[in-house]
């Protein structure tokens, strides 16, 4: 337990001393800002046309300018863009050791490799969860800034729960990226895997099987691949849990045995 705590502290220190947390926060902040922009267009399409914006697509995507629609857009962005963002975090946490040529030094430390890997997962998950909390707060601020109609606490809470649940599903299904970052020894293989996963998710969802493909399930839950707030069956959640466990187990196995003869 002491080794894991020390490893978590070291990994957290690496993240804190880099610019990546700030860059990922900046990138993820585009989700609530874009949602607020769509709300402005939907609420006043005539103004959008006057300044040269095409409002019809925004109206088709966004619906009405209110809190449920806005928070629904935020959940959808988390389920789709979140896959790329959380994959980027995992790629950096695991892949940087190989890009910086520190992996061999890390493996020589008197710390169990299991502890090192679990610490990386803890830091990546905490980092991702922190970003979700950040965009939820930013989303509330943007919603008030664009003067969305008042909504009850229950409506806001329900929307935030949807965002949080979508984020939890997204983080869970992106954990296998850690294995590709480790086995690929860098950033490109895991990010290529993430891009491929997003493309396949769109194709599988269009074919009507989104609730059974791991990387389409978060978007399906958020409402982008099916009806709004679609109810997923037990099989979908079992697939998410299986993906999470496989990602962790494969990464642990690789770090434990990959360099052994």
N, C-alpha and C positions, 0 to 999 in steps of 0.2 A: 504493500500500500504506500509506503514511504517513497519507493522508487517511482511509482505512478504519479504521486503528488509532485515530486521533483521534476519529472519529465513534463508534466503539464505546465509547470512554472516556466521551464525552459522554452517550450513551444510557444507559450503565451508571450514570452519576452521577445522571441523572434518576430512574432506578428506585430507586437506593439512598436518595435523599432523599424518596421518597414512602412512603406506608403500604401501597401495593399489594402488595409482596412479603410483608409480614407478614399481610395479609388473605387473600391467596391460600394461604399456608401454613396459616393457621388453617382455611380452608375445606376444603383438601385433607386435612387431618388427620382430618376426619370419616370418611374412608374406612376407615383402619385401626381407628379407635375403634368405628365401627359394626360392622366385622367381628368385633372382639373381643366386642362385645355379643351378636351372633348366636351366637358360640361358647359363651358362658355359657348362653344359653337352650337351645341344642341339648344341651349337656352335662348340664344340670339342668332339664328342662322342668317338673318338679314345683315347684321353687323359683319359676320364672317364673310359674306359675299362681297360686301363693300370693300373689305381690305384684301380681297383677292383669294380667299380660302374657299375650298369646295366643301360645303357642309353636308351634302347628302350622304356621303360615306360615313361621316362621323355620326349622323343621326341613325343610320342603319346599325352601326356598331354599338352605340351608346344607349339608344332608346330615349329615355326622359332624363332631364337634369334634376336628379334627386339623390339623396344619400344611398338608398339601396342600389341604384344603378352605379353610382360612383364607387362604392365599396365592392360591388361585383366586378367592376373593371379592375380594381386593385387586386382582387383575388385571382382573376384571370391572368394578370401580368405576373403574379407570383408563381402560378402554376406553369407558365410557359417560359418567360424570361428567367424565372428563378432557377430552372434547370441549368441554364448556361452560367448564371452567376455562382450558384453553389458548386457547380463543377469546376469553375475557375478557382474557387477557394480551395477545394480539395486538391486540385492540380498543383497549386502553389505550395500548400502545406506538405505534400508528399513529394512532388516532383522537384522542388528547389534543392533538395539534398543532392540530387544527381547533377543538376545543372550547375550548382555551386561546387561540385566535387567534394562534398562533405559526408556523403553516405558511408564511405569506408571508415571514416573517423567515428561516425555515429555508431556503427555496428561494433566498433572496438571498445566502446564504453562499458564499464562494469554495471550496466543496467540491462535488465531483460528486454529483449526485442519486443516482446508482447507489451511491456509497459510503454515503450516508445511509440508503438503503433496506436495503442489505446489513447495515449496522451494526444497524439495528432488528431484522432477522431474527436476527442472531447473538445479540443480547441476549435476545430473546424465547425463542429455542431454549435458550439457557443457563439462563435463568430457569426454564423449564419442566422441563428436565433436573434442575436443582437441587431442584425440588419433588418430583420422582419419587424422587431419592435420599433426600430427607427422609422421605417416607412409607414407604420401604422400611425405614429404620432405626427409625422409629416403629412400624412393623408388627412388627418383630422384638421390640421392647420390649413391645408390647401382647400379643403371643403368649405371651411368657414370663410376663407379669403375670397372664394368665388361666389359666396353668398348663396349656397344651396339652401333650399327650404328647410326650416327646422324639422328635426326628427326626434322621436322619443329615445330614451336611453336604451330601451329594448331593441330598437331597430339598429342603433349604432353598435350595441354589444353583439347582436347577431351577425352583423357584417364583419366585425373584427374577429369573431370566432371563426367565420368562414375563411378569412385571410390566414389566420393562425393555423387552422387545420390543413389548408392547402399547402402552406409552407412546411408543415411537419411531414406531409406526404411527399413533398418534393425533395426535402432533405434526405428522407429515407431512401428514395429510389435512386439518388445520385451517389450513394456511398460506394457502389462498385467502381466509380471513377478513380478512387484511391488505388485500387488494384492496377488499373491501366497506367496510372502515373508512376507506380512503383515498377511494374514489369516493363513499361516503356521507357523508364529511366529519364523522365523529363516532362515537359509541358505538352508537346504536340500530340502524342498518342491519346492522352485522356481528353483533350479538347476536341480532337477528331472524333472520338467515341461519343462525346456529348452532342456534337453537331449531327452525327448519324442517328443518335437516339431521338433527337428532336424531329428530324425528318421522318423517321419511321413512325414516330408517335402520331404525326399528322396523317400519314397514309393509313395506318391501322385504324385511327379514329374515324377517318372518312369511310372506311370499309365497314364500320359499325361494330368493331371489336375493341374500342378504346378502353372499356372497363377491364380488359384482360391483359393489356400491355402496360408494364410497370411505368414507363415514362409518359404514358398518356393518361394514367389514372388521376394525377393531380389536376390536370386541365379539365378532365371529365368531371371531377368533383366540383371544380370552380364554375363549370358551366360553359366552357368553350368547346367541348367536344360532344355535348349532348344538351339536354334541357337544363335550365338554370337550377343550380343546387341539386343535380341529379343524385338519386339515391344509389349508392354502390352496394353490391351484394357482399356477402362474407368472403367469397372467392377473391374479390378485388383487394380487400384488406389483407387477406392471407398472402396474396402475391406481393404486396408492398412489404410485409414483414419478411417474407422469404428473400426478397431482393436485398433488404437491409442486412439480413444475416449472412447471405452469400457474399455480399460485398466486404463485410468485416472479416469473415472466415478466410476468404481468398487472399485478402491483404495480409492478414496475420500469417497465413501459411507461406506466402511468398517471402516475407521478411525473415521468417524463421528458417526456411530451407533453400531459398534460391541460390545462395552462394556456397552451399555445402556440396561436397562431392558425393 
